[in-house]
Amino acid sequence: MDLSWSHHVLSRRRTLAAATGLAAGALLPTGPAFAAAAQYTNPVIWQDFADIDVMRVGDTYYASASTMHYSPGAPVLRSYDLVNWEIAGHAVPALDFGAKYDLNGARGYVRGIWASSLAYRPSNRTFYWLGQIDFARTYLYTATAVEGPWSRLTTISTPYYDAGLLVDTDDTLYVAYGNTTISVAQLSRDGRTQVRTQEVFRTPSSVGTLEGARFYKISGQYYIFLTRPANGQYILKSSNGPFGPYTMRQILLDLRGPIPGGGVPHQGGLVRTQSGAWYYMAFVDAYPGGRMPALAPVTWTADGWPVVQLVDGAWGTTYPLPAVPTPPRQVTPMTGVDTFDGTSLRPRWEWNHNPDNTRWSVGNGLTLRTATVTHDLYWARNTLTHRIQGPTSTATVQLDHSAMRDGDRAGLALLRDSSAWIGLKRDGGATRVVTVTGLTMDGNWNTTGTGTEVASAPVSGGRVWLRANADIRPGAPRPGTFSYSTDGITFTRLGPAFSMGNDWRFFMGYRFALFNHATQALGGAVRVTRFEVSTP
């Protein structure tokens, strides 16, 4: 089976163009009693967390997500009620998979951490993260707490594409994986090597592509949960052990989703609450912002198949809150103010590729020393990113630019394969605040435009406030606007609105990004003393 990147993209493109079908599911009751119940609203997280793997350990829920070329990778989310989530840590501390992830002679855009798996092994009280990189090999990381430290346990030569890791009731480790041809591997007792692998299912041509495996053992049955990108979800069931044979059933197809303008909820995982209720946490394609997690209750048929509970024939915008114990505390908000105190970055932050750790620091603000000499932001190391909160949000940064040097460029970007930024240019001893658009990549993620200055204003002193407002409602390109202030109170719009595209092929959504790079020589620095993401 050709699992090349081009095949992956083409199969998804074909699926996205498929004709609309009917969604399977059962309807939830409607009416005054249903409406009066305490409810949650989808998406449960209006930030870019795709390819969700979700589980419960005791009274705590955990989920992981794809991060592609961002570092650290594979964020681990935590919740006590399946609705309110925080970022607890990252399972992959650095993308140490080759020089391209360091922006060293090559680039890793749209590679790196794809759909991967998160599991917990009660026998040794250990969390496991497993994922393949670059169709070359599989990496397995472990930790005794999701905050870390996470360390690499092993590397396996078989690339387990879109893997789902199962810890069986007898403590054996199994992996379901593949694209169209689905296989199951058994790992050694210590998880370090592959003992066996076997093809267990070949997707019928009438279905097309299936991938994104999640592996479960429920009531003695083995299930492999699979997505048809990007409009369907199917499940395989075996009553004869992890190696099958398996039978298939469609769970949903072309189901209306809960985000206006967004896509079909798909490619997620099943999880059971303490009271025995089941939920499906999927993501919704919702560009330009990315892929947003949505939650729906699940029931089971008498013969052991899951059914997503629908509202008026669609994935509900609202559902009754899950019945769970009272959370022990409130989770940490994914938005708000960061003054970069302490000794490390908070887990909401991820670098564009691996950073040069000798050229940044925190404590009394975030100091970014220039790490790259380039005219191309896509080549600049130490660009620090933050997910955009939907449906609209604003990032405001307070920047001390007194240590910039001639040729330096520093600021706040709306970063994707088509980008724009507001920031500072220092040339000939003078500093200007500018808006730059036209930073672009082609479909192979090579730079095709390094940007054009569309507005500017002189600034004096050593401090400035920069602001980017982002509208990430899906369904169409949306505006991003930029403004600046010299006192932190009165902001002046700078330049025309930037059109944030809603094409899916970069996979990751737009992000806010802090950057500082040189165009002449290293040595300059800026200090971010405050960063805030706010919503209307």
C-alpha positions in Angstrom: 0.0 0.0 0.0 1.4 3.4 -1.0 1.5 5.5 2.2 3.3 8.4 0.7 2.4 11.9 1.6 1.0 12.6 -1.9 -1.3 9.5 -1.6 -2.5 10.7 1.8 -3.4 14.1 0.4 -5.0 12.8 -2.8 -7.1 10.3 -0.9 -8.4 13.1 1.3 -9.1 15.4 -1.6 -11.1 12.7 -3.4 -13.1 12.1 -0.2 -13.8 15.7 0.3 -15.3 15.8 -3.2 -17.5 12.8 -2.6 -21.3 13.0 -2.9 -23.3 13.8 0.1 -24.8 10.7 1.8 -27.0 10.0 4.9 -25.7 10.0 8.5 -26.4 7.1 10.7 -27.4 7.7 14.3 -30.2 8.0 16.9 -32.0 11.2 17.8 -31.9 12.6 21.3 -35.2 13.7 22.7 -36.1 17.4 22.3 -38.5 19.6 24.2 -38.7 21.6 27.4 -37.3 19.0 29.7 -34.3 18.4 27.5 -33.7 22.1 27.0 -33.8 22.8 30.8 -31.0 20.3 31.5 -27.5 21.8 32.1 -25.8 21.7 28.8 -22.5 22.1 27.1 -21.9 23.7 23.7 -19.8 22.4 20.8 -17.0 22.8 19.9 -15.9 21.9 23.5 -12.5 23.4 22.5 -12.5 26.2 19.9 -8.8 25.8 19.3 -6.9 23.6 16.8 -6.5 20.1 18.3 -6.9 17.4 15.7 -6.8 13.6 15.5 -7.9 13.3 19.1 -7.2 10.2 21.2 -9.1 10.4 24.4 -9.1 8.2 27.6 -10.0 8.3 31.3 -7.7 7.3 34.1 -9.6 7.3 37.4 -11.6 10.5 37.5 -9.4 12.3 35.0 -9.7 12.5 31.2 -6.8 12.9 28.9 -6.5 13.6 25.2 -3.7 14.0 22.7 -3.5 15.8 19.3 -1.5 16.3 16.2 1.0 19.1 16.0 2.9 18.5 12.7 6.0 20.7 12.7 5.4 22.5 16.0 7.7 21.7 19.0 7.3 20.4 21.6 4.8 18.0 19.9 1.8 15.9 20.8 0.1 18.0 23.5 -1.6 16.2 26.3 -4.9 17.8 27.4 -6.6 17.2 30.7 -10.2 17.5 31.9 -12.4 16.4 34.7 -15.7 16.6 32.9 -14.9 16.1 29.1 -16.1 19.6 28.5 -13.5 22.0 30.1 -9.9 21.2 29.1 -6.4 22.4 29.8 -3.1 21.7 28.2 -1.1 19.7 30.7 2.1 19.0 28.8 3.6 17.5 25.6 4.5 13.9 25.1 7.2 14.6 22.6 9.7 17.1 24.2 11.5 17.9 20.9 11.2 16.9 17.3 14.6 15.2 17.3 13.9 13.3 14.1 16.4 15.0 11.8 17.9 18.3 10.8 14.9 19.6 8.9 13.0 19.9 12.2 15.7 22.4 13.3 15.3 24.4 10.1 18.8 23.3 9.3 19.2 22.9 5.5 15.6 21.7 5.2 12.2 22.2 6.6 9.6 20.0 8.2 6.4 21.8 7.4 3.3 19.5 7.4 5.4 16.6 8.6 6.3 15.6 12.2 3.5 14.7 14.6 0.5 13.3 12.8 -2.3 11.2 14.2 -0.8 9.3 17.1 -2.0 7.5 20.2 -2.1 8.0 23.9 -2.6 5.2 26.4 -2.2 4.3 30.1 -0.9 1.1 31.5 -2.2 0.4 35.0 0.3 -2.3 35.7 3.2 0.1 35.8 1.2 3.3 36.2 2.7 4.7 33.1 1.4 6.8 30.2 2.4 5.8 26.6 2.6 7.9 23.5 3.1 6.2 20.2 3.4 7.7 16.7 5.2 7.3 13.4 7.4 10.0 11.8 8.0 10.5 8.1 6.7 7.0 7.1 10.1 5.8 8.4 9.8 4.5 11.9 7.6 4.6 15.1 8.6 6.2 18.3 7.3 5.3 21.8 7.5 7.8 24.7 6.6 7.2 28.3 5.9 9.2 31.5 4.5 8.6 34.9 2.7 11.9 34.8 1.4 13.7 31.8 3.2 16.9 32.7 6.4 14.9 32.2 9.2 14.4 32.0 8.5 12.3 28.9 11.3 10.1 27.6 11.8 8.0 24.5 11.4 4.3 25.4 12.1 2.8 22.0 12.2 3.2 18.2 10.4 0.5 16.1 11.4 0.1 12.4 7.8 -0.5 11.3 6.0 2.9 10.7 2.6 2.5 12.4 0.7 5.0 10.3 -2.2 6.7 12.2 -1.7 4.3 15.1 -4.1 3.3 17.9 -2.4 1.7 21.0 -4.4 -0.8 23.1 -3.4 -2.0 26.6 -5.3 -5.3 26.7 -6.8 -6.6 29.9 -3.9 -9.1 30.2 -1.5 -6.2 29.9 -0.4 -7.0 26.3 0.3 -4.0 24.1 -1.3 -4.0 20.6 -1.2 -1.4 17.8 -3.8 -1.0 15.1 -2.6 1.1 12.1 -2.7 1.7 8.4 -4.4 3.5 5.5 -7.1 1.4 3.7 -5.2 -1.8 4.6 -5.5 -2.1 8.4 -3.0 -4.1 10.4 -2.5 -5.1 14.0 0.9 -5.4 15.7 1.7 -7.0 19.0 4.5 -5.5 21.0 6.9 -7.2 23.5 6.0 -7.1 27.2 8.3 -4.1 27.7 6.9 -2.3 24.7 10.3 -2.0 23.1 10.0 -4.3 20.1 7.5 -5.7 17.7 6.6 -9.4 18.2 4.1 -9.8 15.4 2.2 -7.8 12.8 -0.7 -9.0 10.6 -3.1 -7.5 8.1 -6.6 -7.7 9.6 -8.8 -5.8 7.2 -8.9 -4.4 3.7 -11.3 -1.5 3.1 -13.9 -2.2 0.4 -13.5 0.1 -2.6 -17.1 1.3 -2.1 -15.9 2.9 1.2 -12.7 4.3 -0.1 -10.0 5.3 2.4 -10.0 4.4 6.1 -7.3 5.5 8.5 -6.9 7.2 11.9 -7.2 3.9 14.0 -8.2 3.8 17.6 -8.1 0.4 19.3 -10.4 -0.7 22.1 -11.5 -3.8 24.0 -15.0 -3.4 25.2 -17.1 -6.2 26.8 -14.7 -8.8 25.5 -14.9 -7.5 21.9 -12.1 -5.8 20.0 -12.9 -2.6 18.1 -10.9 -0.6 15.6 -12.4 2.9 15.2 -11.5 4.4 11.8 -12.1 7.6 9.9 -13.0 8.2 6.3 -11.3 11.5 5.8 -12.9 13.9 6.0 -16.6 13.0 6.1 -17.1 9.6 7.7 -16.5 7.3 10.7 -16.5 3.5 10.6 -15.8 0.8 13.1 -14.5 -2.8 12.9 -15.5 -5.4 15.5 -13.9 -8.8 16.3 -15.2 -11.5 18.6 -12.1 -13.7 18.1 -9.2 -11.7 19.4 -7.2 -8.7 18.3 -6.1 -10.2 15.0 -9.7 -10.7 13.8 -11.5 -11.5 11.6 -13.3 -8.1 11.7 -16.6 -7.0 10.4 -17.3 -3.3 9.6 -20.1 -0.9 10.3 -20.6 2.7 9.3 -21.0 5.1 12.2 -21.6 8.3 10.4 -21.2 9.8 6.9 -21.7 13.4 5.8 -23.2 14.3 9.1 -24.0 17.9 9.6 -21.6 19.3 12.2 -22.1 21.7 15.1 -20.0 24.6 13.7 -21.7 26.7 11.0 -19.5 26.6 7.9 -17.5 23.7 9.3 -17.1 20.1 8.2 -18.2 16.7 9.4 -17.1 15.6 12.9 -14.7 12.6 12.5 -11.3 11.1 13.5 -11.5 11.0 17.2 -12.0 8.5 20.0 -14.4 6.8 22.3 -14.3 7.2 26.1 -16.4 5.9 29.0 -17.4 8.0 32.0 -17.3 6.8 35.6 -21.0 6.1 35.5 -20.7 4.0 32.4 -21.9 6.5 29.8 -20.0 6.7 26.5 -18.9 9.7 24.4 -17.3 10.3 21.1 -14.8 13.2 20.9 -14.1 14.0 17.3 -12.8 17.1 15.4 -14.5 19.4 13.0 -12.6 20.9 10.0 -13.1 24.6 10.7 -10.5 26.6 8.7 -8.9 29.1 8.9 -8.7 28.2 12.6 -8.0 24.5 12.2 -9.7 21.4 13.5 -11.9 21.9 16.6 -12.8 19.1 19.1 -16.6 18.3 19.4 -18.2 15.9 21.9 -21.4 13.8 21.5 -22.9 11.0 23.6 -22.9 7.4 22.3 -25.2 4.5 23.0 -24.7 0.8 22.0 -27.0 -1.5 20.1 -27.9 -4.9 21.6 -25.4 -6.6 19.3 -22.5 -4.3 20.4 -22.2 -1.4 17.9 -21.9 2.2 18.9 -24.4 4.8 17.8 -23.8 8.6 17.9 -26.7 10.4 19.5 -28.0 13.1 17.1 -30.1 16.2 17.5 -32.4 17.0 14.6 -30.4 14.7 12.4 -27.1 16.4 13.1 -24.2 16.3 15.6 -25.7 18.5 18.3 -24.6 22.0 19.0 -25.6 21.4 22.6 -26.0 18.2 24.7 -26.6 17.6 28.4 -23.5 17.8 30.5 -21.8 14.5 31.2 -22.7 13.1 34.7 -19.3 13.1 36.4 -18.1 13.7 40.0 -17.5 17.3 41.0 -14.1 18.4 39.5 -11.4 18.8 42.2 -10.4 22.1 40.7 -10.9 24.4 37.8 -8.8 23.7 34.8 -6.2 26.3 33.6 -7.7 28.6 30.9 -6.2 28.2 27.4 -6.4 32.0 26.9 -5.6 35.0 29.1 -2.4 36.8 30.1 1.1 35.5 30.2 3.9 37.6 31.6 6.5 34.8 31.1 7.5 34.5 34.8 8.9 31.3 36.2 11.6 29.2 34.5 9.8 27.6 31.6 7.2 28.3 29.0 3.6 27.4 29.8 2.3 24.4 27.8 0.0 26.6 25.6 3.2 27.6 23.6 4.8 25.7 20.8 7.7 26.7 18.6 7.6 26.7 14.8 10.1 23.7 14.4 12.6 23.2 17.2 14.1 26.3 18.8 17.7 27.2 19.4 17.5 27.0 23.2 20.6 29.2 23.6 18.8 32.2 22.1 15.7 32.5 24.3 14.8 32.7 27.9 11.9 33.4 30.3 11.7 35.1 33.7 10.9 38.8 33.7 9.4 38.4 30.3 10.3 36.4 27.2 13.6 37.3 25.7 14.0 36.4 22.0 17.5 36.9 20.7 17.9 36.7 17.0 18.7 33.1 16.0 18.6 33.2 12.2 19.8 35.6 9.5 17.2 35.5 6.8 14.6 37.5 4.9 12.1 34.6 5.1 10.1 34.2 8.3 9.4 30.6 7.3 13.1 29.9 7.8 13.5 31.9 11.0 14.1 29.8 14.1 12.6 30.7 17.5 9.2 31.7 16.2 6.9 31.0 19.1 3.2 30.2 18.4 -0.1 30.2 20.2 -3.4 28.8 19.0 -6.1 31.2 18.1 -9.3 31.1 20.1 -12.4 30.9 18.1 -14.7 32.2 16.8 -12.8 35.5 17.1 -10.0 36.6 19.4 -7.3 39.2 19.8 -3.7 38.9 20.7 -1.9 41.9 22.3 1.8 41.9 23.0 3.8 44.4 24.9 7.3 44.5 23.3 10.6 46.0 24.5 12.6 46.6 21.4 15.4 48.7 22.8 18.0 46.0 22.1 17.1 45.5 18.4 19.9 46.0 15.9 20.0 47.2 12.3 18.3 44.7 10.0 16.3 43.0 12.7 12.6 42.2 12.2 10.4 41.4 15.3 6.7 41.3 15.9 3.4 39.4 15.9 2.3 37.3 13.0 -0.8 35.5 11.8 1.1 32.4 10.8 0.2 29.7 8.2 1.2 28.9 4.6 -0.1 32.4 3.8 0.9 34.9 6.5 1.0 38.5 7.6 2.5 40.4 10.5 2.7 43.6 12.4 6.1 44.4 13.9 9.2 46.4 14.0 11.9 47.0 11.4 15.1 48.6 12.5 17.3 50.0 9.7 19.9 52.8 9.7 19.4 53.4 13.4 15.7 54.1 13.0 12.8 52.0 14.0 9.4 51.8 12.3 6.3 49.8 13.0 5.1 48.1 9.9 2.4 45.7 8.5 3.7 43.1 6.1 1.6 40.8 4.0 2.3 38.4 1.1 4.3 35.7 3.0 3.4 32.6 1.1 4.2 29.0 0.4 3.4 26.6 -2.5 1.8 23.2 -2.2 5.2 21.6 -1.4 5.7 24.2 1.4 8.5 26.1 -0.3 8.5 29.8 0.2 7.0 31.7 -2.8 6.8 35.2 -1.1 8.8 36.7 1.7 6.3 39.6 2.3 5.6 43.1 1.2 5.3 46.1 3.5 1.8 47.6 3.1 1.9 50.2 5.9 4.3 51.8 8.3 4.7 54.5 11.0 7.7 55.8 12.9 8.0 54.9 16.5 10.3 56.3 19.2 11.3 55.0 22.6 11.9 51.4 23.4 8.4 50.0 24.0 5.4 49.3 21.7 2.2 47.3 21.9 1.2 45.2 18.9 -2.2 43.7 18.3 -3.7 41.2 15.9 -7.4 40.4 15.7 -8.3 37.1 14.0 -11.7 36.0 12.8 -11.5 32.2 12.3 -15.2 31.4 11.7 -15.1 28.6 9.1 -16.7 28.5 5.7 -14.8 31.3 3.9 -11.6 33.3 4.1 -11.8 35.6 7.1 -10.1 38.9 8.0 -7.2 39.5 10.2 -6.4 43.0 11.2 -3.4 44.7 12.9 -2.9 47.7 15.1 -0.3 49.2 17.4 -0.1 51.5 20.4 2.7 53.5 22.1 0.9 53.7 25.4 -1.0 50.5 25.7 -4.3 52.3 25.7 -5.0 53.9 22.3 -4.5 51.6 19.4 -4.1 52.7 15.8 -5.1 50.4 12.9 -2.1 49.8 10.5 -2.7 48.6 7.0 -5.6 46.8 5.3 -7.3 43.6 6.5 -5.4 40.4 5.7 -7.4 37.6 4.2 -6.9 34.4 6.2 -7.5 31.5 3.8 -9.7 28.5 4.7 -8.0 25.8 2.6 -7.3 22.6 4.6 -4.1 21.4 3.0 -1.7 22.9 5.4 -3.7 21.0 8.1 -2.7 23.1 11.0 -4.8 26.3 11.4 -3.6 29.9 11.7 -1.7 30.8 14.9 -0.6 33.9 16.6 3.3 33.9 16.4 6.0 35.9 18.1 9.2 36.3 16.2 12.5 38.1 16.1 15.0 37.4 13.3 17.9 39.2 11.7 18.5 40.1 8.1 22.1 41.3 8.5 23.8 39.9 11.6 22.9 38.2 14.9 23.1 40.0 18.2 19.9 41.8 18.6 17.1 40.9 21.0 13.5 41.9 22.0 11.7 41.2 25.2 8.0 40.4 25.4 6.8 41.5 28.8 3.1 40.7 28.4 1.0 38.6 26.0 -2.8 38.3 26.1 -5.4 36.5 24.1 -8.8 37.9 24.7 -12.3 37.2 23.2 -15.2 39.5 22.7 
